[in-house]
């Protein structure tokens, strides 16, 4: 039997039943990577010798009667996580030789849960693209169409999962970096509630690995099934023990409902700032039909929904104010001069990006106050609804675009071009207020490309969109192996 495309849950059952050993799973995964990854380029830093040793240890632990959540399961880790003995570069050539001395907290949690780490997965330069390519490791291709991107910045992880290179992976998300690659590659991902999952050791190279409260970014799980997402989130969730001084076990609220017929869902497929392409709109409507057929209450409008255009501008300001915070003084002054030349009437997202780049602390505080108003609006909405279903990006995976002028790039939506970064508005809908969002497969485009949607849930009620993802997987199917 081929094990490479089995879920972690299925592999765990097989290991417990003695049908296979972790050493066998690991050897099979490594053989597949060595055979297939030259064309995909998902695994940028293999760690096969240590993986084989960890697999032998896992088999011995199981023989002793140990039972850990991921014992013996082959997994991968996004390159941006520190792993002792392996380079952490974030795709930056000047840091190609940087090797951290200790594991990121989430790598430690994977290992403590018994996972076998096969290696690290590719990322874009500085994690700042919706694609995954850099001058050190090259370009990661989409397993469904190698002329297209696998997404970013966790594109290597999504491509690895879709290619059968390990059952699970961990990534990060500030601009859809978990959800977009999942959507493009036909797998699952979960952006946790802001602050739910400790991020220490997911830090730019040479930076100190400290327990930092990030403004927008989170780290989270990726998998080939909705249930696996929940298993991996349970391993990852909880605060950093350095913050509390002790280990702490976090208990999340249960899902609001167990049956599809009990869910109240708001469905969105239009955004005032950018059109939704026909393939993605069809995916959203496919989910809507499944929900209605399952007896769920589905609405397409609500006066409780926070203003989407304002949310997009606010997210853009907050995102780009952080992205240039460490720019050289000369570059920052050039941005200030450009921003000063903007017309007051220019309310485009291009203008919002430029204004955000030169935010003062006073500007940021005002934006943060407006964010709290949006959070309050979401609380009111989630008193009436259990989840919001909407796009992740307006299109399926697009062709590789390595134009270094990121702000000059364009995205083609049904034959019309729009500014490349405008497509972030759907990802930002959950990111800006810090809400949990689960990316699920929702069928294929007419060209045969995967299409995903996101299920946004109430803050710290991550189990609600995760449970809805499980129910929809049963209803419409989930991961499909690329042709």
C-alpha positions in Angstrom: 0.0 0.0 0.0 1.2 3.5 -0.8 1.0 5.7 2.4 2.2 9.1 1.1 -1.3 10.5 0.5 -2.9 9.1 3.6 -4.0 11.6 6.3 -2.1 11.9 9.6 -5.2 10.4 11.3 -5.1 7.4 8.9 -1.4 6.9 9.4 -1.8 7.0 13.2 -4.4 4.3 13.0 -2.1 2.1 10.8 0.8 2.6 13.1 -1.2 1.7 16.1 -2.5 -1.4 14.3 1.0 -2.5 13.4 0.3 -2.3 9.7 3.3 -0.1 9.1 6.3 1.4 11.0 7.4 5.0 11.2 10.7 4.0 9.7 8.8 2.6 6.7 6.6 5.7 6.3 9.7 7.9 6.5 11.6 5.9 4.0 8.7 6.0 1.6 8.2 9.8 2.0 11.9 10.4 1.4 11.9 8.2 -1.7 9.0 10.1 -3.0 10.7 13.5 -2.4 13.9 12.3 -4.1 11.9 11.1 -7.0 9.3 13.9 -7.5 10.6 17.1 -5.9 13.0 18.1 -8.6 10.0 19.2 -10.6 8.1 20.8 -7.7 11.0 22.2 -5.5 9.0 22.2 -2.3 11.6 20.8 0.1 14.4 23.4 0.1 16.3 22.0 3.1 16.1 18.2 3.5 16.9 16.6 6.9 16.7 13.0 6.0 19.3 11.5 8.3 17.8 13.0 11.4 14.3 12.1 10.1 15.3 8.4 9.9 16.7 8.5 13.4 13.6 10.2 14.7 11.4 7.5 13.0 13.4 4.7 14.6 13.0 6.5 18.0 9.3 6.8 17.4 9.0 3.1 16.6 10.8 2.2 19.8 8.6 4.6 21.8 5.5 3.0 20.4 6.9 -0.4 21.3 7.3 0.8 24.9 3.6 1.7 24.9 3.9 5.5 24.4 1.1 7.3 22.7 1.7 10.8 21.6 -0.5 12.8 19.1 1.8 12.7 16.1 4.1 9.8 17.1 5.9 8.6 14.0 4.1 10.9 11.5 6.3 12.4 8.8 5.9 16.2 8.5 7.5 19.3 7.1 8.3 22.8 8.5 8.3 26.1 6.7 11.8 27.4 6.1 11.2 30.5 8.3 11.0 28.5 11.5 14.3 28.0 13.4 15.5 24.4 13.5 18.8 23.8 15.3 21.4 22.6 12.8 19.6 23.8 9.7 19.7 27.1 7.9 17.0 29.7 8.5 17.3 32.3 5.7 13.8 33.6 4.9 15.1 33.4 1.3 17.6 36.2 1.9 20.9 35.5 0.2 22.9 37.5 2.8 21.8 35.0 5.4 22.3 31.8 3.4 24.8 30.5 6.1 22.8 31.4 9.2 22.1 28.4 11.3 20.2 28.9 14.6 21.2 27.1 17.8 17.8 26.1 19.0 14.4 25.0 17.7 11.4 27.4 17.4 8.8 26.7 20.0 6.5 25.1 17.4 9.2 22.8 16.1 9.8 21.7 19.7 6.1 21.0 20.1 6.1 19.0 16.9 9.0 16.9 18.1 7.5 16.5 21.6 4.3 15.2 20.0 6.4 12.6 18.2 6.4 14.0 14.7 9.2 13.1 12.2 10.5 16.2 10.5 11.5 15.5 6.9 12.9 19.0 6.2 12.0 22.6 5.6 9.8 24.0 2.8 10.4 26.9 0.4 9.4 30.6 0.9 9.6 33.9 -0.9 12.2 36.5 -0.2 11.5 37.9 3.3 8.1 36.0 3.3 6.8 39.0 1.4 5.1 37.6 -1.7 2.0 35.5 -2.7 4.5 33.2 -4.5 7.5 31.1 -3.2 10.8 31.8 -4.9 14.1 33.2 -3.9 17.7 33.4 -5.1 18.9 30.7 -2.7 16.4 27.9 -3.3 14.7 28.8 -6.6 11.0 28.6 -7.4 8.4 26.3 -6.0 5.9 25.1 -8.7 2.3 24.3 -8.3 1.8 20.5 -8.4 -1.4 21.0 -10.5 0.3 23.2 -13.1 4.1 23.8 -12.9 3.8 27.0 -14.8 1.8 28.5 -11.9 2.7 29.5 -8.4 2.0 27.3 -5.4 1.3 30.5 -3.4 3.1 32.2 -0.6 4.6 32.6 1.7 3.9 29.0 2.9 3.9 27.8 -0.7 6.5 25.2 -0.2 4.4 23.6 2.6 1.2 23.6 0.5 3.1 22.1 -2.5 4.7 19.5 -0.3 1.3 18.4 1.1 -0.3 18.3 -2.4 2.7 16.2 -3.6 2.6 13.6 -0.8 5.7 14.9 0.9 4.6 14.4 4.5 1.2 14.4 6.1 1.3 17.7 7.8 3.2 21.0 7.7 3.4 24.2 9.7 3.4 27.7 8.2 2.5 31.3 9.0 0.0 33.9 7.9 -0.2 37.7 7.8 -1.4 38.3 4.2 -3.0 34.9 3.6 0.3 33.0 3.7 -1.4 29.8 5.0 -4.7 30.2 3.3 -3.6 31.3 -0.2 -1.2 28.4 -0.8 -3.8 26.0 0.5 -6.4 27.5 -1.9 -3.9 27.3 -4.8 -2.8 23.7 -4.1 -6.0 22.2 -3.0 -5.2 21.5 0.6 -6.3 22.6 4.1 -4.9 25.3 6.3 -6.0 27.2 9.5 -5.1 30.7 10.4 -5.6 30.7 14.2 -7.0 33.5 16.3 -4.3 36.1 16.8 -2.3 35.2 19.9 -3.6 31.7 20.2 -0.4 30.0 19.0 3.1 30.9 20.3 5.4 32.1 17.6 8.9 32.3 19.2 11.6 31.2 16.8 9.6 32.3 13.7 11.9 35.3 13.4 14.0 36.8 10.6 17.6 35.4 10.5 20.0 36.6 13.1 17.1 38.0 15.2 16.7 36.9 18.7 14.0 34.3 19.3 11.8 36.0 21.8 8.1 35.6 22.8 6.8 38.6 20.8 3.1 39.7 20.6 2.7 40.2 16.8 0.3 42.8 15.5 -1.2 40.7 12.6 0.8 37.6 12.0 0.1 34.1 13.2 1.6 30.6 12.9 -0.6 27.7 12.1 -1.3 24.2 10.7 -1.6 22.8 7.2 -2.9 19.4 6.2 -4.7 17.3 3.7 -7.9 16.9 5.8 -9.9 19.1 8.1 -9.6 16.7 11.0 -5.8 16.7 10.7 -5.9 20.5 11.1 -7.6 20.2 14.4 -5.2 17.5 15.6 -2.2 19.7 14.7 -3.7 22.9 16.1 -4.1 21.1 19.4 -0.4 20.4 19.4 0.5 24.0 18.5 -2.0 26.0 20.6 -1.1 27.7 23.8 1.0 30.5 25.0 4.8 30.5 25.2 6.1 29.0 28.5 8.7 31.7 28.6 5.8 34.2 28.9 4.2 32.4 31.9 7.3 30.9 33.4 5.5 27.5 33.3 3.9 25.2 30.7 0.2 25.9 30.3 -2.5 23.8 28.7 -5.0 25.9 26.8 -8.6 24.7 26.6 -10.5 26.2 23.6 -14.3 26.3 23.6 -16.0 23.5 21.7 -17.5 24.0 18.3 -20.8 25.8 18.5 -22.5 22.9 16.6 -21.8 19.4 15.6 -24.4 19.1 12.8 -24.4 21.0 9.5 -28.1 21.8 9.9 -27.5 23.8 13.1 -25.0 26.2 11.5 -25.9 29.8 10.7 -23.7 31.1 7.9 -23.1 34.4 6.1 -21.9 33.9 2.6 -19.9 36.6 0.8 -18.7 36.5 -2.8 -18.4 40.2 -3.7 -16.0 42.8 -2.4 -16.2 46.6 -3.1 -12.4 46.8 -3.7 -11.9 44.0 -6.3 -14.0 41.7 -8.4 -14.3 38.0 -7.6 -13.3 35.8 -10.6 -15.8 33.4 -12.0 -14.0 30.3 -10.9 -13.8 31.4 -7.2 -17.4 32.6 -7.3 -18.4 29.2 -8.4 -16.4 27.6 -5.5 -18.2 29.9 -3.0 -21.5 29.0 -4.5 -20.7 25.3 -4.4 -20.2 25.6 -0.7 -23.4 27.6 -0.3 -25.4 24.9 -2.1 -23.8 22.2 0.1 -24.7 24.2 3.3 -28.3 24.8 2.1 -28.6 21.1 1.1 -27.4 20.1 4.6 -30.1 22.3 6.3 -27.8 25.1 7.4 -29.2 28.7 7.4 -27.4 30.6 4.7 -27.7 34.4 4.3 -25.9 36.5 1.7 -26.3 39.9 3.4 -26.3 41.3 6.9 -26.4 44.9 8.2 -24.1 43.6 11.0 -21.2 43.0 8.6 -18.4 45.6 9.2 -17.8 47.8 6.2 -15.6 45.8 3.8 -14.0 48.8 2.1 -13.0 50.4 5.4 -11.7 47.1 6.6 -9.6 46.7 3.5 -8.0 50.2 3.9 -7.4 49.6 7.6 -5.8 46.2 7.0 -3.6 47.8 4.3 -2.5 50.6 6.6 -1.6 48.2 9.4 0.1 45.6 7.1 2.3 48.0 5.3 3.2 50.1 8.3 4.8 47.0 9.7 6.4 45.8 6.4 8.7 48.9 6.1 9.4 49.5 9.8 13.0 48.5 9.3 13.6 50.1 6.0 16.8 52.3 5.8 16.2 55.9 6.6 16.9 57.1 3.0 14.3 54.7 1.6 11.8 55.7 4.3 12.3 59.4 3.5 11.7 58.7 -0.2 8.4 57.0 0.7 7.4 60.0 2.9 8.0 62.3 -0.1 5.9 60.2 -2.3 3.1 59.9 0.2 3.1 63.7 0.7 2.4 64.1 -3.0 -0.8 62.0 -2.9 -4.0 63.8 -3.5 -6.4 63.8 -0.6 -9.0 62.5 -2.9 -7.0 59.4 -3.8 -8.6 56.6 -1.8 -7.2 53.7 -3.8 -5.5 50.8 -2.1 -2.3 51.8 -3.8 -2.6 55.1 -1.9 -3.4 53.2 1.3 -0.3 51.1 0.9 1.9 54.2 0.5 0.2 56.0 3.4 0.6 53.0 5.6 4.3 52.7 4.9 4.9 56.1 6.5 2.5 55.9 9.4 3.5 57.8 12.5 2.9 56.2 15.9 -0.1 58.5 16.3 -1.5 57.3 12.9 -1.0 53.7 14.1 -2.8 54.3 17.3 -5.8 55.8 15.5 -5.9 52.8 13.1 -5.7 50.4 16.1 -8.7 52.2 17.7 -10.7 51.8 14.5 -9.7 48.1 14.4 -11.3 47.7 17.9 -14.5 49.1 16.5 -14.4 46.5 13.7 -13.7 43.8 16.3 -16.8 44.9 18.2 -18.8 44.7 14.9 -17.6 41.2 14.4 -18.7 40.2 17.9 -22.2 41.5 17.1 -22.2 39.6 13.8 -21.1 36.4 15.4 -24.0 36.6 17.9 -26.3 36.1 14.8 -24.0 33.8 12.7 -21.5 31.0 13.4 -19.3 31.5 10.4 -18.6 33.6 7.3 -17.8 31.9 4.0 -15.9 33.9 1.5 -13.0 33.8 -1.1 -9.3 33.7 -0.1 -8.2 35.4 -3.3 -10.2 36.4 -6.4 -8.6 33.7 -8.7 -7.1 30.3 -8.6 -3.3 30.0 -8.8 -1.8 32.4 -11.3 1.3 32.0 -13.6 4.7 32.7 -12.0 5.4 36.4 -11.9 8.9 37.3 -10.8 8.7 41.0 -11.6 10.8 42.6 -8.8 8.5 45.7 -8.8 5.9 44.1 -6.5 3.8 47.3 -6.5 3.9 47.4 -10.3 2.6 43.8 -10.8 -0.9 43.1 -11.9 -3.3 40.2 -11.3 -5.6 39.1 -14.1 -9.2 38.6 -13.1 -11.3 37.2 -15.9 -9.3 39.1 -18.5 -9.1 42.5 -16.6 -5.9 43.5 -14.8 -5.9 44.9 -11.2 -3.0 45.9 -8.9 -1.4 42.7 -7.6 -1.7 43.4 -3.9 -5.3 44.4 -4.1 -6.1 40.6 -4.0 -5.0 40.7 -0.3 -8.3 42.2 0.8 -10.0 38.9 1.3 -7.2 37.5 3.4 -7.1 40.7 5.4 -10.8 40.4 6.2 -9.9 37.8 8.9 -6.3 39.0 9.6 -7.1 42.6 10.5 -9.4 41.8 13.5 -7.4 38.7 14.4 -10.2 36.2 13.6 -9.7 32.4 13.0 -10.1 31.3 9.4 -10.0 27.8 7.9 -9.1 27.3 4.2 -10.8 24.4 2.6 -10.9 22.9 -1.0 -14.1 23.8 -2.8 -13.7 22.1 -6.2 -11.9 22.9 -9.4 -11.8 25.7 -11.9 -12.8 25.0 -15.6 -9.0 24.7 -16.2 -8.7 22.0 -13.5 -7.0 24.1 -10.9 -8.0 23.8 -7.2 -10.3 26.5 -5.8 -10.6 27.0 -2.0 -12.7 29.2 0.2 -12.2 30.4 3.8 -14.5 29.8 6.8 -14.1 32.8 9.2 -15.1 32.2 12.8 -15.5 34.0 16.1 -12.4 35.0 18.0 -10.9 32.2 20.1 -13.7 29.9 18.8 -11.3 28.2 16.3 -13.1 24.9 16.7 -16.3 26.3 15.1 -14.8 26.9 11.6 -12.7 23.7 11.9 -15.8 21.6 12.7 -17.7 23.3 9.8 -14.7 22.3 7.6 -15.0 18.7 8.6 -18.7 18.7 7.9 -18.2 20.3 4.5 -15.5 17.8 3.7 -18.0 15.0 4.3 -20.5 16.8 2.1 -18.5 18.0 -1.0 -15.2 16.1 -0.6 -11.8 17.5 0.2 -8.2 17.0 -1.0 -7.8 15.4 -4.4 -4.4 14.1 -5.6 -3.1 16.2 -8.5 -3.4 14.6 -11.9 
